[in-house]
Amino acid sequence: MAGSSHGHTPAAWTGVTISFIGFCIAGVFMVAAYPLGFWGGIAVVLLGGVVGGAMKAAGLGLPKENEVQVQARTQAATATAQPAAAQTSA
């Protein structure tokens, strides 16, 4: 994962932050035995997903890979895995 930029976008950070705040709200109201506040927190969690998706659609997320990029990544992973396998068998 360190070699990729998975999740390092404004859309991802914003969606996760809003969802985390909603999770905290829901947790507090669950302990306080206040169901309306709990469901409000769950609504904020869902709002985080909607906001993150909208930001990604607006171009603030990672672009989808095309077929050429997928093949190049697969070939690079195969090329680095083969020498390691050859060293262990020798």
FENHU-V819882 format. One record per pair of residues at least 6 apart in sequence whose C-alpha atoms are under 8 Angstrom apart, sorted by the first residue. I is the first residue (numbers start at 1). J is the second residue. Records with the same first field share a line. If there is no record, write none. Layout:
I = J, J
This chain:
7 = 13
9 = 60, 61, 62
10 = 55, 60, 61
11 = 51, 52, 53, 55, 56, 60, 61
12 = 52, 61
14 = 48, 51, 52
15 = 48, 49, 50, 51, 52, 53
16 = 48, 49, 52
17 = 48
18 = 44, 45, 47, 48
19 = 44, 45, 46, 47, 48, 49
20 = 45
21 = 41, 44, 45
22 = 40, 41, 42, 43, 44, 45
23 = 41, 42, 44, 45
24 = 41
25 = 37, 38, 40, 41
26 = 37, 38, 39, 40, 41, 42
27 = 38, 41
28 = 38
29 = 35, 37, 38
30 = 37, 38
55 = 61
56 = 62
